[in-house]
């Protein structure tokens, strides 16, 4: 087995772990809404800002509060994409180091 094959297997394992985690996160959000509202929603409104913007002066127009509506599959894809961008390379690196240290123990 070549080092490229090993790295591809480590990458595939890491991608699978990210996918599983994203599915669990989205499932928890979906079931949270169902448990606490007794309604089974098909989507969620996802706001792009952390807090709702407020008018500075009463004469100002109402500030925009942008959001996107995601169905559950889209939300899972978004979580996966962000987790992959943030964690994938470091996960593969960590798994490779762990594998190398185990090989050193055997050798």
C-alpha positions, 0 to 999 in steps of 0.5 A: 500500500502506498502512502497516497493510498493510506492518505486517501483512506485517512481522508475518507475516514475523516470525511465520513466522521464529519458527515456523521457529525453534521447529520447528528447536529442537524438531526438534533436541531430538527428534533429539538423543534419537534419536541418543543413545538409539536410541529414537524418543520421541513426547513429552518430560517438561518439568519446571517447575523448573530443578533437582530439589528436595531434602529439607531434613531426612531426616524431611521428605516427598519434595518435589514435582517437577512436570512436564508431558508434551508431545508434539512438536507441543505443545512446538513450540507452547509454544516459539512462544508464548513466543518470540512473547510475547518477541520479536514486537513488537521484531522488527516494530519492527526490520524497520520501522526497517530498511525506513524507513532503506532508503526514506530511502537511495532518496529 
